[in-house]
Amino acid sequence: MEIIRVRGLSVGYGGTPVLEHLDFDILPGRVTVIVGESGSGKSTLLKTLIGLLPPLAGAVVLDGRPIDFNSEEDLRNLYARIGVLFQNSALLNSLSLYENIALPLRIHRPDQAPAEEAKRVAEMLGRVGLQGSEKKFPYELSGGMRKRAAVARAMVLDPEIVFCDEPSAGLDPITATGLDALLKDLCKAHGMTFVVVTHELRSIERIADRILLLRDGAVRFHGGLGDLDKTKDPYVKAFFLRTANHDH
Amino acid sequence: MKHFDNVEKFFTLFSDELYHTGRYLRRRQGVMPGAVVQQMFAMGYRSFPIITLITFLVGVTISLTSASQLRLFGADVYLADLIGLAMIKELVPLMTGIMMAGKIGASITAEIATMKVMDEIDALRTMGVVPEKFLMVPRLIAITLCVPLLVVLADVVGLAGGVLVGRLSLGIPPLVFLKEVFRVVAVSDFLLGIGKTMVFGWAVVVGSGYKGFFISRGAEEVGTATTDSVVLSIALIIGLDCVFAFVLN
């Protein structure tokens, strides 16, 4: 049973579609990786899935009910159930790491006691290997540390689905590997669903359970990692071969 | 057509801010604790040196320019009337508003536009935070609380400029000068000055927020948006001042 069902979805800007008539499912407890060439609409699709860009047509169905992107209540419900890791971390520079991670708690659990909040923030920082960094500000951290802090913020509410936009972009290979391992561990340990946008084959190999390849405004391939070997689509084969060559 | 869209966006943001501020004052939710105090420090404490300096200099300049003319007609003591009314009713609100546009408005636009470019605004939305409330309500409350203090300081310093010139240039004793000021300036004039400046402050905050929130993506646009916000804020202040002049005279 899927956690998100996408049917007939068209997304784009100013009425001009970037992707049209998309149909796919996101399965729970798996890492689904959205891949495609630059400009293929990966980030645009992600924006719609996280409620920042209303679709031009079609539906995103969460737990059997289509999300009404104009309804504040539907969006609030969506935001209470998802976490988002942005490409450049998007931590609030004016807030300390503690305040950054506590922010979703303060919004969604306003009655939580300060001691519980502090415990939860410390636990999340511990999970991502940043224990004791509560008082630091984002600008005092390296790119990899900021990404890990952003993971902690994305997961502080124990979301059902975590969306990640190019999590390893701008990181050195060692840090990127560490971050991928962290995402995979968190997925396994907590049974969370991950939807990751990336174009790095190594990262795909390390974390993907399922792959969604976008090409020419449509889904070109959707299936498990194992299905890649069975596909006869020359573009899909060439894409992964090309990406692999480029990566190595 | 684009201009109509911009006007619509501005007034939509303005009405949203009124709604969010009213809601926050009732429920005290959706804003970071301590944000109002932090903004009061940023807006009030950091702006008061430049505001006091400028109003003092304006007080001195207007006094010097007027003194020579008044002396010709033997109307020296009317310098106090002129400076008192001009500073308290018109120049202090206007100069404070313009200084707020440069000092506070520019920093609001730069901060919000940078947050937008760095995806921080989107991040706030996906956490269920309303950025227009989270970022703007503390600023609106802070400017409302800071303006009376800034205006009182600016009034005092502006009048001090007049007293200084009156003493040095026309030989008017400070006590006589101040007695004349209190004779012609009513409490309502003083309160009107505060009220006008408060409206200018709200215009600066909303105008600057509008310029920050509605940039299209791109770091290069942050600078343009910041300068545009100062121009917009000053235009709004002068436009509003004109409306006040029509209504009150």
Chai-1 contact restraints between the chains, C-beta under 6 A:
chainA,res_idxA,chainB,res_idxB,connection_type,confidence,min_distance_angstrom,max_distance_angstrom,comment,restraint_id
A,I50,B,T126,contact,1.0,0.0,6.0,A-B,restraint_1
A,L52,B,D122,contact,1.0,0.0,6.0,A-B,restraint_2
A,R76,B,G128,contact,1.0,0.0,6.0,A-B,restraint_3
A,Y79,B,T126,contact,1.0,0.0,6.0,A-B,restraint_4
A,Y79,B,G128,contact,1.0,0.0,6.0,A-B,restraint_5
A,V84,B,T126,contact,1.0,0.0,6.0,A-B,restraint_6
A,F86,B,D119,contact,1.0,0.0,6.0,A-B,restraint_7
A,F86,B,A123,contact,1.0,0.0,6.0,A-B,restraint_8
A,N88,B,M118,contact,1.0,0.0,6.0,A-B,restraint_9
A,A90,B,D119,contact,1.0,0.0,6.0,A-B,restraint_10
A,A90,B,E120,contact,1.0,0.0,6.0,A-B,restraint_11
A,A90,B,A123,contact,1.0,0.0,6.0,A-B,restraint_12
A,L92,B,E120,contact,1.0,0.0,6.0,A-B,restraint_13
A,P104,B,M127,contact,1.0,0.0,6.0,A-B,restraint_14
A,I107,B,M127,contact,1.0,0.0,6.0,A-B,restraint_15
A,I107,B,G128,contact,1.0,0.0,6.0,A-B,restraint_16
A,I107,B,V129,contact,1.0,0.0,6.0,A-B,restraint_17
